[in-house]
Amino acid sequence: MPVGALALLPLLGATLRRHRLRLAFTIASILIAFMLFGLLAAVENALTAGVEVAGQDRLISTNKVSLIAGMPRAYLGRIREVAGVRRAASLNWFGGIYRDPHVQLVVFAITPNYFDIYKDFTIDPAGLSSWLGDRGAAIVGTGIATRYGWKVGDLVPLKSNIYRRKDGAGAWPVRIAAIYRSTVQDPNTVFLHYEYYNESITYGTDQIGWVIEQLEDKNAGPAIARSIDSMFANSPSETKTSTEKAVAQSFANQIGNIGAILTFVVSAVFFAMLLVTANTMAQSVRERTPELAVLKTLGFTDRAVLTLVLAESLLITGVGGLLGLGLATLVTQGMAAGLRSVLPFFAIPAAAYLRGLAYVVALGATAGLLPAWQAMQLRIVTALRTS
Amino acid sequence: MEAPLVEVRGLTKEYRRGDEVVPVLAGLDLDIARGDYVALMGPSGSGKSTLLNLLGGLDQPTAGHILIDGVPVEALDSDELAAWRARSVGFIFQMYNLLPVLTAEQNVELPLLLTDLSREERRRRARAALALVGLSDRATHRPRELSGGQEQRVGIARAIVTDPLLLLCDEPTGDLDRKAGDAVLDLFDALNREAGKTIVMVTHDPRAAARARRTLHLEKGVLAREES
């Protein structure tokens, strides 16, 4: 007579209600562990988002000394001449501020061909054309436009916390020429013309921050990187050329090895949770030894008793885990608005939810396995004697 | 002549305690007819509880055969034994062994979870069994809200709800006062005489044994004498 899982449900519910306080504490511990996991996953996602969208066919050249040390703008023309480089564009960090000096905007001064390399920006052609024809114009993302209520045609005064204008004016007035949409790129960036920026700053003129090279053949990346770097070897501004992914990763690593931190913290927390849950289950089975023997006496199979204990463990971790992930989702959604300017991708990725669910099952199964095995192995006659 | 419901032949049970072998049952032969009501008596260690456990398939004999309604119980594996117990045997314990988190009705319904019956039908049968033991008004009470006698009657309802062939009772009145014990024994009488249930009851209480049709006295693992 097979015992279906449904037959165990009434028993499962009753068993879980036995020690409500202990159950609540155990679920709360698991909830906190999974909430921490979700929040760390959101932080990791935010800090490594650039790594995920990095193109395979793109290289980035920076000053060998540091990402923030510039290079002569003449390098851009020379890099464009390197065999295998289809296009090259430059970027400079502007250090943008709008109204509130404490809120750092993501503003880049770029060469006009930047959007020929990055095709994952959706820009109205008329707006792009308008931007290309007006060096005082800017292209902005939907996120920042919504936040500040910017519309196409608005004149926006941007300040910089790095540069001053030669003419002494306090701000760079820019006209919003277009608002881009993108599902993978940060929707909070402002793009200015390099020429507009370069002609007006008091120092660092004719310097470029970094160069992005789009390759003819993505497999030729290492050879082209060597060609570029050897071209500027022994010059005052030597270059370091890497894949876009490597640069994004190294940028993320400046904060720390996020993946390793996440793994370490999550491992420690889950190990503690494993002990807590396993202890709860072991106690629960020990207390119910005579009852489990009665169930077997009544005709419940060894397998049914094993399933009952395992299901109990999985249900506890399942409820705690799902509540934890749910709470982490609410918290990240609540914090995302405030962090938009610094961590635009602060959200729990789908892969983390799947990983979380896998952890729920693994934790429940591991914590419940030994008590369930012991319950299955109970000898009825011996166990009844303990009642 | 109708074959006995229970046929026990050469039943032997030994336990090991380190290197020492402790014999509990020594080649016991026993027949129990359908509808019989048997009391097993004997001093502690005589093997009566062990015999009850072996009849119920809760333990395996060292040697010998147990045939119950044609089923060789000692030859069944663990899953077959569980299914056979669910179908054929009702157990009544001295300490009732009800699940404290379940109501009286849910406790009685427990064995029916192993059947294909609908939830409504399970509940209907559980309520009918509770009515039979006179506890309809206690269906929603948990064991701690019942007296010892009432708990034992819930235990009896749980044992009979699947309409088993055989009721095995281990000191069913051992923890009850005289009045509650008598009520339980009255129930056994009714189940045996009116419903035709076969009952095997281990007891130390001569008054309880006097209610049975036969009393078997075990001593040192063998049948010492029988009274009718």
Interface residues (C-beta under 8 A of the other chain):
Chain A: M1 V3 A7 L8 P10 L11 A14 T15 R17 R18 P290 E291 V294 L295 K296 T297 L298 G299 F300 T301 D302 R303 I380 V381 L384 S387
Chain B: N53 G56 L58 D59 S78 D79 A82 A83 W84 R85 A86 R87 F91 F93 M95 N97 L99 P100 V101 L102 Q106 E109 L110 P111 L113 L114 T115 R158
